[in-house]
Amino acid sequence: MGQSAKRQPWHLITLLILAGEAVFILPFVLARVFRPTVLEVFQLTNLQLGTCFSIYGIVALVSYLIGGPLADRYPANKLMGISLILTALGGLWMASSPTYLELKILYGYWGFTTIFLFWAAMIKATRQWGGINSQGRAYGLLDGGRGLVGAAFGSLGVFILGLTITADTGPAEQAMAFRQVIYSSSTLVALIGLIVWFGMRLKDQEDNENAVNKISWSQFRQVMRIPSVWYLMVIILCAYVGYKITDIFSLYAREVMLYDEIDSAQVGTILLYMRPIVGIAIGFLADRSGVINWLIAGFVLTLIGAFIFASGVLDPSLPAFFFSSVLIIATGVYGVRALYFATMQDGMIPLALTGTAVGLISLVGYTPDIFAGPAMGYLLDASPGEAGHQDVFWMLMAFAGVGLIASIGLKRITRT
């Protein structure tokens, strides 16, 4: 059936935003904001941390595919609530000073808990909330709002860490301080899971109208015949590489711009605050002037910003140029990230099969969870300092170029 035009309550998108970022705080946001601290506390190299992300990605890859159809069958609030609570339990393990082997197992566990029941349910619920004419707004609010939640978590973590860490703080005290950050994050994730379970329910009529009666392989066959699905696989893969590369900005600030531990963490947090501004603004603009047009613009900005970093023109004497270049890349990366699922409406993907489509698209689109972390870690460790960072941004340029070509192709077949 067609997508309902009824407006959903605003508290539903608020809960989707809270849940959508909270589920990734422990495996990703902490490492993004506190990357130097994570490396030191757990005694990891960049390649080892990247390997943890890779194991997460391998488990997530399977979880996307088998979990997608569940979102077309079961209520989103139950699927997402269970996922959040299971993810929070993993935080208790992270706080127990796990070994490298245990961290790899933990990231595999998170690859399952954050994706299998959660991801497709969140994307489908957001599409239902947006209705027929507000897909850009819905996904812009989701990703931008998620960025705001992530930034708030990051600021809270920086504050907690700053209370106990000084220039003379030893490794044991540093580990204890970071443990408090983990405990605080885990508690909030579990609390949000309970709130989602009891408070996030889409209108019964729309849930029933857009649910399938049973899960079958015919759903996958039907989705695979939709041309836009294949373009979205490539677009999301390229965009997600860009998003993964934002993980190294705090490390770039530390190693190339020569910032201290707290200032480098604040760079990561500032970057997180840019995500809601870009996501929300571009979401509203896209509904008026075309989602795919803004998708193309986002890849162009990413190409420009990546070239500045890859060219090696940045150094510690140019802090304003550094922040301006971060702004360019962040606008491109976050803009594309906010909009790629908003193209499902223009791409004629049936709402009733949204979960299945998301699972299949994500099977390819989120493979950077497997290879991006190790690739960045290898490049950074193989060429320490600025040279390694330049190599990472050359890689970003290549993927942004392919994403731009795929976006133009999607625009041609949808004629939007």
C-alpha positions as a Markdown table, in Angstrom:
| # | Residue | x | y | z |
|---|---|---|---|---|
| 1 | Met | 0.0 | 0.0 | 0.0 |
| 2 | Gly | 1.0 | 3.6 | -0.4 |
| 3 | Gln | 2.6 | 5.6 | 2.4 |
| 4 | Ser | 0.3 | 7.3 | 4.8 |
| 5 | Ala | 0.1 | 11.1 | 4.8 |
| 6 | Lys | -1.0 | 11.3 | 8.4 |
| 7 | Arg | 1.4 | 13.4 | 10.6 |
| 8 | Gln | 3.0 | 11.5 | 13.4 |
| 9 | Pro | 3.6 | 13.1 | 16.8 |
| 10 | Trp | 6.9 | 15.0 | 17.4 |
| 11 | His | 7.9 | 13.0 | 20.4 |
| 12 | Leu | 8.4 | 9.9 | 18.2 |
| 13 | Ile | 11.1 | 11.6 | 16.1 |
| 14 | Thr | 12.7 | 12.8 | 19.3 |
| 15 | Leu | 12.8 | 9.2 | 20.6 |
| 16 | Leu | 14.2 | 8.0 | 17.3 |
| 17 | Ile | 16.9 | 10.6 | 17.5 |
| 18 | Leu | 17.9 | 9.7 | 21.1 |
| 19 | Ala | 17.9 | 6.0 | 20.4 |
| 20 | Gly | 19.6 | 6.3 | 17.0 |
| 21 | Glu | 22.7 | 7.8 | 18.5 |
| 22 | Ala | 22.7 | 6.3 | 21.9 |
| 23 | Val | 23.0 | 2.8 | 20.5 |
| 24 | Phe | 26.4 | 3.7 | 18.9 |
| 25 | Ile | 27.9 | 5.8 | 21.8 |
| 26 | Leu | 29.8 | 2.9 | 23.3 |
| 27 | Pro | 31.3 | 1.2 | 20.2 |
| 28 | Phe | 31.9 | 4.4 | 18.1 |
| 29 | Val | 31.4 | 7.8 | 19.7 |
| 30 | Leu | 33.7 | 7.3 | 22.6 |
| 31 | Ala | 36.5 | 6.2 | 20.2 |
| 32 | Arg | 35.8 | 9.1 | 17.9 |
| 33 | Val | 35.9 | 11.8 | 20.6 |
| 34 | Phe | 38.6 | 10.1 | 22.8 |
| 35 | Arg | 40.6 | 8.2 | 20.3 |
| 36 | Pro | 44.1 | 9.1 | 21.8 |
| 37 | Thr | 42.7 | 8.2 | 25.3 |
| 38 | Val | 41.2 | 4.9 | 24.0 |
| 39 | Leu | 44.6 | 4.0 | 22.4 |
| 40 | Glu | 46.5 | 4.7 | 25.6 |
| 41 | Val | 44.1 | 3.2 | 28.1 |
| 42 | Phe | 43.6 | -0.1 | 26.2 |
| 43 | Gln | 47.2 | -0.1 | 24.9 |
| 44 | Leu | 46.2 | -0.3 | 21.3 |
| 45 | Thr | 47.7 | 0.7 | 18.0 |
| 46 | Asn | 45.6 | 2.4 | 15.3 |
| 47 | Leu | 45.6 | -0.9 | 13.4 |
| 48 | Gln | 44.4 | -2.9 | 16.4 |
| 49 | Leu | 41.5 | -0.4 | 17.1 |
| 50 | Gly | 40.7 | -0.6 | 13.4 |
| 51 | Thr | 40.6 | -4.4 | 13.6 |
| 52 | Cys | 38.0 | -4.1 | 16.4 |
| 53 | Phe | 35.9 | -2.0 | 14.1 |
| 54 | Ser | 36.4 | -4.6 | 11.4 |
| 55 | Ile | 35.1 | -7.4 | 13.6 |
| 56 | Tyr | 32.1 | -5.2 | 14.4 |
| 57 | Gly | 31.5 | -4.7 | 10.7 |
| 58 | Ile | 31.7 | -8.4 | 9.9 |
| 59 | Val | 29.0 | -9.3 | 12.4 |
| 60 | Ala | 27.0 | -6.2 | 11.5 |
| 61 | Leu | 27.1 | -7.2 | 7.8 |
| 62 | Val | 25.2 | -10.4 | 8.6 |
| 63 | Ser | 22.9 | -8.7 | 11.0 |
| 64 | Tyr | 21.8 | -6.1 | 8.5 |
| 65 | Leu | 20.7 | -8.8 | 6.1 |
| 66 | Ile | 18.9 | -11.1 | 8.5 |
| 67 | Gly | 17.5 | -8.3 | 10.7 |
| 68 | Gly | 16.1 | -6.2 | 7.9 |
| 69 | Pro | 12.9 | -8.2 | 7.3 |
| 70 | Leu | 12.2 | -8.2 | 11.1 |
| 71 | Ala | 11.4 | -4.5 | 10.8 |
| 72 | Asp | 8.7 | -5.3 | 8.2 |
| 73 | Arg | 7.1 | -7.6 | 10.7 |
| 74 | Tyr | 7.5 | -6.5 | 14.3 |
| 75 | Pro | 7.0 | -3.1 | 16.2 |
| 76 | Ala | 10.0 | -0.8 | 16.1 |
| 77 | Asn | 9.7 | 0.2 | 19.8 |
| 78 | Lys | 10.3 | -3.4 | 21.0 |
| 79 | Leu | 13.1 | -4.2 | 18.6 |
| 80 | Met | 14.9 | -1.0 | 19.4 |
| 81 | Gly | 14.4 | -1.1 | 23.1 |
| 82 | Ile | 15.8 | -4.6 | 23.4 |
| 83 | Ser | 18.8 | -3.6 | 21.3 |
| 84 | Leu | 19.7 | -0.6 | 23.4 |
| 85 | Ile | 19.6 | -2.5 | 26.7 |
| 86 | Leu | 21.8 | -5.3 | 25.3 |
| 87 | Thr | 24.3 | -2.7 | 24.0 |
| 88 | Ala | 24.4 | -1.0 | 27.4 |
| 89 | Leu | 25.3 | -4.3 | 29.0 |
| 90 | Gly | 28.4 | -4.5 | 26.8 |
| 91 | Gly | 29.6 | -1.2 | 28.4 |
| 92 | Leu | 30.0 | -3.0 | 31.7 |
| 93 | Trp | 32.5 | -5.3 | 30.0 |
| 94 | Met | 34.3 | -2.4 | 28.4 |
| 95 | Ala | 34.7 | -0.7 | 31.8 |
| 96 | Ser | 36.4 | -3.8 | 33.2 |
| 97 | Ser | 39.7 | -3.2 | 31.4 |
| 98 | Pro | 39.4 | -5.9 | 28.8 |
| 99 | Thr | 42.4 | -7.3 | 26.9 |
| 100 | Tyr | 42.8 | -6.8 | 23.2 |
| 101 | Leu | 41.3 | -10.2 | 22.5 |
| 102 | Glu | 38.3 | -9.4 | 24.8 |
| 103 | Leu | 37.8 | -6.1 | 23.0 |
| 104 | Lys | 37.6 | -7.9 | 19.7 |
| 105 | Ile | 34.9 | -10.2 | 21.1 |
| 106 | Leu | 33.1 | -7.2 | 22.6 |
| 107 | Tyr | 33.0 | -5.4 | 19.3 |
| 108 | Gly | 31.6 | -8.5 | 17.7 |
| 109 | Tyr | 28.9 | -8.6 | 20.3 |
| 110 | Trp | 28.1 | -4.9 | 19.6 |
| 111 | Gly | 28.0 | -5.6 | 15.9 |
| 112 | Phe | 25.0 | -7.9 | 16.6 |
| 113 | Thr | 23.2 | -5.9 | 19.4 |
| 114 | Thr | 23.3 | -2.5 | 17.6 |
| 115 | Ile | 22.2 | -3.8 | 14.2 |
| 116 | Phe | 20.2 | -7.0 | 14.2 |
| 117 | Leu | 17.1 | -5.6 | 15.9 |
| 118 | Phe | 17.8 | -1.9 | 15.6 |
| 119 | Trp | 18.9 | -0.5 | 12.3 |
| 120 | Ala | 16.2 | -1.3 | 9.8 |
| 121 | Ala | 13.5 | -0.7 | 12.5 |
| 122 | Met | 14.8 | 2.9 | 13.0 |
| 123 | Ile | 15.1 | 3.7 | 9.3 |
| 124 | Lys | 11.6 | 2.4 | 8.6 |
| 125 | Ala | 10.0 | 4.2 | 11.6 |
| 126 | Thr | 11.7 | 7.4 | 10.4 |
| 127 | Arg | 10.3 | 7.0 | 6.9 |
| 128 | Gln | 6.8 | 6.4 | 8.4 |
| 129 | Trp | 7.1 | 9.6 | 10.5 |
| 130 | Gly | 8.1 | 11.7 | 7.5 |
| 131 | Gly | 5.1 | 10.7 | 5.4 |
| 132 | Ile | 5.0 | 11.3 | 1.6 |
| 133 | Asn | 6.3 | 14.9 | 1.4 |
| 134 | Ser | 8.8 | 15.3 | 4.2 |
| 135 | Gln | 11.5 | 12.6 | 3.8 |
| 136 | Gly | 14.3 | 15.2 | 3.7 |
| 137 | Arg | 13.1 | 16.7 | 6.9 |
| 138 | Ala | 12.6 | 13.3 | 8.6 |
| 139 | Tyr | 16.0 | 12.0 | 7.8 |
| 140 | Gly | 17.7 | 15.4 | 8.3 |
| 141 | Leu | 16.2 | 15.6 | 11.8 |
| 142 | Leu | 17.2 | 12.0 | 12.5 |
| 143 | Asp | 20.8 | 12.4 | 11.5 |
| 144 | Gly | 21.2 | 16.0 | 12.7 |
| 145 | Gly | 19.5 | 15.2 | 16.0 |
| 146 | Arg | 21.7 | 12.1 | 16.4 |
| 147 | Gly | 24.7 | 14.3 | 15.9 |
| 148 | Leu | 23.4 | 16.6 | 18.7 |
| 149 | Val | 23.0 | 13.7 | 21.0 |
| 150 | Gly | 26.4 | 12.4 | 20.1 |
| 151 | Ala | 27.9 | 15.9 | 20.8 |
| 152 | Ala | 26.2 | 16.1 | 24.1 |
| 153 | Phe | 27.6 | 12.7 | 25.1 |
| 154 | Gly | 31.0 | 13.8 | 23.9 |
| 155 | Ser | 30.8 | 17.0 | 25.9 |
| 156 | Leu | 29.7 | 15.1 | 29.0 |
| 157 | Gly | 32.6 | 12.7 | 28.6 |
| 158 | Val | 35.1 | 15.6 | 28.1 |
| 159 | Phe | 33.8 | 17.2 | 31.2 |
| 160 | Ile | 34.1 | 14.1 | 33.3 |
| 161 | Leu | 37.6 | 13.4 | 31.9 |
| 162 | Gly | 38.7 | 16.9 | 32.5 |
| 163 | Leu | 37.7 | 16.8 | 36.1 |
| 164 | Thr | 40.3 | 14.1 | 36.9 |
| 165 | Ile | 43.0 | 14.3 | 34.2 |
| 166 | Thr | 45.9 | 16.8 | 34.4 |
| 167 | Ala | 49.3 | 17.0 | 32.7 |
| 168 | Asp | 50.7 | 14.8 | 35.6 |
| 169 | Thr | 48.0 | 12.2 | 35.6 |
| 170 | Gly | 49.4 | 8.6 | 35.4 |
| 171 | Pro | 48.1 | 5.7 | 33.3 |
| 172 | Ala | 46.2 | 4.2 | 36.2 |
| 173 | Glu | 44.4 | 7.4 | 37.0 |
| 174 | Gln | 43.6 | 8.0 | 33.3 |
| 175 | Ala | 42.1 | 4.6 | 33.0 |
| 176 | Met | 40.0 | 5.2 | 36.1 |
| 177 | Ala | 38.7 | 8.5 | 34.7 |
| 178 | Phe | 37.8 | 7.0 | 31.4 |
| 179 | Arg | 36.0 | 4.1 | 33.2 |
| 180 | Gln | 33.6 | 6.7 | 34.7 |
| 181 | Val | 32.9 | 8.0 | 31.2 |
| 182 | Ile | 32.0 | 4.4 | 30.1 |
| 183 | Tyr | 29.8 | 3.8 | 33.1 |
| 184 | Ser | 27.9 | 7.1 | 32.6 |
| 185 | Ser | 27.4 | 6.3 | 28.9 |
| 186 | Ser | 26.1 | 2.8 | 29.6 |
| 187 | Thr | 23.6 | 4.0 | 32.2 |
| 188 | Leu | 22.1 | 6.5 | 29.7 |
| 189 | Val | 21.9 | 4.0 | 26.9 |
| 190 | Ala | 20.0 | 1.6 | 29.1 |
| 191 | Leu | 17.6 | 4.3 | 30.3 |
| 192 | Ile | 16.9 | 5.4 | 26.7 |
| 193 | Gly | 16.2 | 1.8 | 25.9 |
| 194 | Leu | 13.5 | 1.6 | 28.5 |
| 195 | Ile | 11.9 | 4.9 | 27.4 |
| 196 | Val | 11.8 | 3.7 | 23.8 |
| 197 | Trp | 10.1 | 0.4 | 24.8 |
| 198 | Phe | 7.3 | 2.1 | 26.6 |
| 199 | Gly | 7.1 | 5.5 | 24.8 |
| 200 | Met | 7.8 | 5.1 | 21.1 |
| 201 | Arg | 4.7 | 3.6 | 19.4 |
| 202 | Leu | 3.7 | 4.5 | 15.8 |
| 203 | Lys | 0.0 | 4.8 | 15.1 |
| 204 | Asp | -1.5 | 1.3 | 15.0 |
| 205 | Gln | -3.2 | 1.9 | 11.7 |
| 206 | Glu | 0.0 | 2.8 | 10.0 |
| 207 | Asp | 1.9 | -0.1 | 11.6 |
| 208 | Asn | -0.7 | -2.6 | 10.4 |
| 209 | Glu | -1.0 | -1.1 | 7.0 |
| 210 | Asn | 2.7 | -1.2 | 6.3 |
| 211 | Ala | 3.7 | -4.5 | 7.9 |
| 212 | Val | 4.1 | -7.9 | 6.1 |
| 213 | Asn | 2.3 | -10.9 | 7.4 |
| 214 | Lys | 5.3 | -13.2 | 7.2 |
| 215 | Ile | 9.0 | -13.1 | 6.3 |
| 216 | Ser | 10.0 | -14.8 | 3.0 |
| 217 | Trp | 12.7 | -14.7 | 0.4 |
| 218 | Ser | 10.3 | -13.2 | -2.1 |
| 219 | Gln | 10.8 | -9.9 | -0.3 |
| 220 | Phe | 14.4 | -9.9 | -1.2 |
| 221 | Arg | 13.7 | -10.8 | -4.8 |
| 222 | Gln | 11.2 | -8.0 | -5.1 |
| 223 | Val | 13.6 | -5.5 | -3.6 |
| 224 | Met | 16.5 | -6.6 | -5.8 |
| 225 | Arg | 14.5 | -5.7 | -8.9 |
| 226 | Ile | 14.4 | -2.0 | -8.0 |
| 227 | Pro | 17.2 | -0.1 | -9.8 |
| 228 | Ser | 17.5 | 2.6 | -7.1 |
| 229 | Val | 18.5 | -0.1 | -4.5 |
| 230 | Trp | 21.7 | -0.8 | -6.4 |
| 231 | Tyr | 22.7 | 2.9 | -6.7 |
| 232 | Leu | 22.0 | 3.4 | -3.0 |
| 233 | Met | 24.4 | 0.5 | -2.2 |
| 234 | Val | 27.3 | 2.4 | -3.9 |
| 235 | Ile | 26.2 | 5.8 | -2.6 |
| 236 | Ile | 26.0 | 4.7 | 1.1 |
| 237 | Leu | 29.3 | 2.8 | 0.8 |
| 238 | Cys | 31.2 | 5.9 | -0.4 |
| 239 | Ala | 29.4 | 8.2 | 2.0 |
| 240 | Tyr | 30.1 | 5.9 | 4.9 |
| 241 | Val | 33.8 | 5.8 | 4.2 |
| 242 | Gly | 33.7 | 9.6 | 4.6 |
| 243 | Tyr | 31.9 | 9.3 | 7.9 |
| 244 | Lys | 34.4 | 6.8 | 9.2 |
| 245 | Ile | 37.3 | 9.1 | 8.3 |
| 246 | Thr | 35.9 | 11.8 | 10.6 |
| 247 | Asp | 37.0 | 9.5 | 13.4 |
| 248 | Ile | 40.6 | 10.6 | 12.9 |
| 249 | Phe | 40.2 | 14.4 | 13.2 |
| 250 | Ser | 40.9 | 14.4 | 16.9 |
| 251 | Leu | 44.1 | 12.3 | 16.2 |
| 252 | Tyr | 45.0 | 14.7 | 13.3 |
| 253 | Ala | 44.7 | 17.6 | 15.8 |
| 254 | Arg | 47.0 | 15.8 | 18.2 |
| 255 | Glu | 49.6 | 14.6 | 15.7 |
| 256 | Val | 49.7 | 17.3 | 13.0 |
| 257 | Met | 48.3 | 20.4 | 14.7 |
| 258 | Leu | 50.1 | 19.5 | 17.9 |
| 259 | Tyr | 47.1 | 20.0 | 20.3 |
| 260 | Asp | 47.1 | 18.4 | 23.7 |
| 261 | Glu | 44.8 | 15.5 | 24.8 |
| 262 | Ile | 41.9 | 17.7 | 26.0 |
| 263 | Asp | 42.1 | 20.1 | 23.1 |
| 264 | Ser | 42.2 | 17.3 | 20.5 |
| 265 | Ala | 39.1 | 15.7 | 22.2 |
| 266 | Gln | 37.4 | 19.1 | 21.9 |
| 267 | Val | 38.1 | 19.2 | 18.2 |
| 268 | Gly | 36.2 | 15.9 | 17.9 |
| 269 | Thr | 33.3 | 17.3 | 20.0 |
| 270 | Ile | 33.1 | 20.5 | 17.9 |
| 271 | Leu | 32.9 | 18.3 | 14.8 |
| 272 | Leu | 30.0 | 16.4 | 16.4 |
| 273 | Tyr | 28.1 | 19.7 | 16.9 |
| 274 | Met | 28.4 | 20.5 | 13.2 |
| 275 | Arg | 26.5 | 17.3 | 12.4 |
| 276 | Pro | 23.1 | 18.5 | 13.7 |
| 277 | Ile | 23.5 | 21.9 | 12.1 |
| 278 | Val | 24.2 | 20.5 | 8.7 |
| 279 | Gly | 21.8 | 17.6 | 8.9 |
| 280 | Ile | 18.8 | 19.6 | 10.0 |
| 281 | Ala | 19.4 | 22.5 | 7.6 |
| 282 | Ile | 20.0 | 20.3 | 4.6 |
| 283 | Gly | 17.0 | 18.1 | 5.4 |
| 284 | Phe | 14.6 | 21.0 | 5.2 |
| 285 | Leu | 16.3 | 22.5 | 2.1 |
| 286 | Ala | 16.2 | 19.1 | 0.3 |
| 287 | Asp | 12.4 | 18.8 | 0.6 |
| 288 | Arg | 12.1 | 22.1 | -1.3 |
| 289 | Ser | 14.8 | 21.7 | -4.0 |
| 290 | Gly | 15.4 | 17.9 | -4.4 |
| 291 | Val | 17.0 | 15.4 | -2.1 |
| 292 | Ile | 19.3 | 14.0 | -4.8 |
| 293 | Asn | 20.6 | 17.5 | -5.8 |
| 294 | Trp | 21.8 | 18.0 | -2.3 |
| 295 | Leu | 23.3 | 14.6 | -2.2 |
| 296 | Ile | 25.4 | 15.5 | -5.3 |
| 297 | Ala | 26.5 | 18.8 | -3.6 |
| 298 | Gly | 27.6 | 16.9 | -0.5 |
| 299 | Phe | 29.9 | 14.7 | -2.4 |
| 300 | Val | 31.4 | 17.7 | -4.2 |
| 301 | Leu | 32.2 | 19.4 | -0.9 |
| 302 | Thr | 33.7 | 16.2 | 0.4 |
| 303 | Leu | 36.0 | 16.1 | -2.6 |
| 304 | Ile | 37.2 | 19.7 | -2.1 |
| 305 | Gly | 37.8 | 19.3 | 1.7 |
| 306 | Ala | 39.6 | 16.0 | 1.2 |
| 307 | Phe | 41.9 | 17.5 | -1.4 |
| 308 | Ile | 42.9 | 20.3 | 1.1 |
| 309 | Phe | 43.9 | 17.7 | 3.7 |
| 310 | Ala | 45.6 | 15.4 | 1.2 |
| 311 | Ser | 47.7 | 18.2 | -0.4 |
| 312 | Gly | 49.6 | 18.8 | 2.9 |
| 313 | Val | 49.1 | 22.5 | 2.9 |
| 314 | Leu | 47.9 | 22.5 | 6.6 |
| 315 | Asp | 50.3 | 23.0 | 9.5 |
| 316 | Pro | 50.1 | 24.2 | 13.2 |
| 317 | Ser | 50.6 | 27.8 | 12.1 |
| 318 | Leu | 47.3 | 27.8 | 10.3 |
| 319 | Pro | 44.6 | 26.9 | 12.8 |
| 320 | Ala | 41.9 | 29.0 | 11.1 |
| 321 | Phe | 42.6 | 27.2 | 7.8 |
| 322 | Phe | 42.5 | 23.9 | 9.6 |
| 323 | Phe | 39.0 | 24.6 | 11.1 |
| 324 | Ser | 37.7 | 25.9 | 7.8 |
| 325 | Ser | 38.8 | 22.7 | 6.0 |
| 326 | Val | 37.2 | 20.6 | 8.7 |
| 327 | Leu | 34.0 | 22.6 | 8.2 |
| 328 | Ile | 34.0 | 21.9 | 4.4 |
| 329 | Ile | 34.5 | 18.1 | 4.8 |
| 330 | Ala | 32.0 | 17.9 | 7.7 |
| 331 | Thr | 29.3 | 19.8 | 5.7 |
| 332 | Gly | 29.8 | 17.4 | 2.8 |
| 333 | Val | 30.0 | 14.2 | 4.8 |
| 334 | Tyr | 27.2 | 15.0 | 7.2 |
| 335 | Gly | 25.0 | 16.3 | 4.4 |
| 336 | Val | 25.2 | 13.1 | 2.4 |
| 337 | Arg | 24.8 | 11.0 | 5.5 |
| 338 | Ala | 21.6 | 12.8 | 6.4 |
| 339 | Leu | 20.0 | 12.3 | 3.0 |
| 340 | Tyr | 20.9 | 9.0 | 1.5 |
| 341 | Phe | 17.9 | 7.0 | 2.9 |
| 342 | Ala | 15.6 | 10.0 | 2.2 |
| 343 | Thr | 16.0 | 9.0 | -1.5 |
| 344 | Met | 13.9 | 5.8 | -1.0 |
| 345 | Gln | 10.7 | 7.7 | -1.7 |
| 346 | Asp | 12.0 | 9.1 | -5.0 |
| 347 | Gly | 13.5 | 5.7 | -5.7 |
| 348 | Met | 10.1 | 4.0 | -5.6 |
| 349 | Ile | 10.9 | 1.6 | -2.8 |
| 350 | Pro | 7.6 | 0.3 | -1.3 |
| 351 | Leu | 7.1 | 1.3 | 2.4 |
| 352 | Ala | 6.0 | -2.2 | 3.3 |
| 353 | Leu | 9.4 | -3.5 | 2.2 |
| 354 | Thr | 11.5 | -0.7 | 3.7 |
| 355 | Gly | 13.1 | -3.0 | 6.3 |
| 356 | Thr | 14.1 | -5.6 | 3.7 |
| 357 | Ala | 15.5 | -2.9 | 1.4 |
| 358 | Val | 17.5 | -1.3 | 4.2 |
| 359 | Gly | 18.9 | -4.7 | 5.1 |
| 360 | Leu | 20.0 | -5.5 | 1.6 |
| 361 | Ile | 21.3 | -2.0 | 0.8 |
| 362 | Ser | 23.2 | -2.0 | 4.1 |
| 363 | Leu | 24.8 | -5.3 | 3.3 |
| 364 | Val | 27.0 | -3.5 | 0.8 |
| 365 | Gly | 26.7 | 0.1 | 1.9 |
| 366 | Tyr | 28.1 | -0.5 | 5.4 |
| 367 | Thr | 31.0 | -2.7 | 4.4 |
| 368 | Pro | 33.3 | 0.2 | 5.4 |
| 369 | Asp | 32.7 | -1.0 | 9.0 |
| 370 | Ile | 34.9 | -4.0 | 7.9 |
| 371 | Phe | 37.6 | -2.4 | 5.8 |
| 372 | Ala | 37.8 | 1.3 | 6.6 |
| 373 | Gly | 39.1 | 1.0 | 10.2 |
| 374 | Pro | 42.0 | -1.4 | 9.3 |
| 375 | Ala | 42.7 | 0.6 | 6.1 |
| 376 | Met | 43.0 | 3.9 | 8.0 |
| 377 | Gly | 45.0 | 2.2 | 10.8 |
| 378 | Tyr | 47.4 | 0.7 | 8.3 |
| 379 | Leu | 48.0 | 4.0 | 6.5 |
| 380 | Leu | 48.4 | 5.9 | 9.8 |
| 381 | Asp | 50.8 | 3.4 | 11.3 |
| 382 | Ala | 52.8 | 2.8 | 8.0 |
| 383 | Ser | 53.5 | 6.5 | 7.6 |
| 384 | Pro | 53.5 | 8.1 | 11.1 |
| 385 | Gly | 52.5 | 11.8 | 11.4 |
| 386 | Glu | 51.2 | 14.0 | 8.6 |
| 387 | Ala | 52.1 | 11.6 | 5.7 |
| 388 | Gly | 49.8 | 8.9 | 7.0 |
| 389 | His | 46.9 | 11.4 | 7.4 |
| 390 | Gln | 47.5 | 12.6 | 3.8 |
| 391 | Asp | 47.2 | 9.0 | 2.6 |
| 392 | Val | 43.8 | 8.6 | 4.4 |
| 393 | Phe | 42.4 | 11.7 | 2.7 |
| 394 | Trp | 43.6 | 10.6 | -0.7 |
| 395 | Met | 41.5 | 7.5 | 0.0 |
| 396 | Leu | 38.6 | 9.7 | 0.9 |
| 397 | Met | 38.9 | 11.6 | -2.4 |
| 398 | Ala | 38.6 | 8.3 | -4.4 |
| 399 | Phe | 35.5 | 7.2 | -2.6 |
| 400 | Ala | 33.9 | 10.6 | -2.8 |
| 401 | Gly | 34.4 | 10.6 | -6.6 |
| 402 | Val | 32.7 | 7.3 | -7.0 |
| 403 | Gly | 29.8 | 8.4 | -4.8 |
| 404 | Leu | 29.4 | 11.5 | -6.9 |
| 405 | Ile | 29.1 | 9.5 | -10.1 |
| 406 | Ala | 26.6 | 7.1 | -8.5 |
| 407 | Ser | 24.5 | 10.1 | -7.2 |
| 408 | Ile | 24.3 | 11.5 | -10.7 |
| 409 | Gly | 23.2 | 8.1 | -12.0 |
| 410 | Leu | 20.5 | 7.9 | -9.4 |
| 411 | Lys | 19.3 | 11.3 | -10.4 |
| 412 | Arg | 19.0 | 10.2 | -14.0 |
| 413 | Ile | 16.9 | 7.1 | -13.3 |
| 414 | Thr | 14.5 | 8.9 | -10.9 |
| 415 | Arg | 14.3 | 12.1 | -13.0 |
| 416 | Thr | 14.0 | 14.3 | -9.9 |
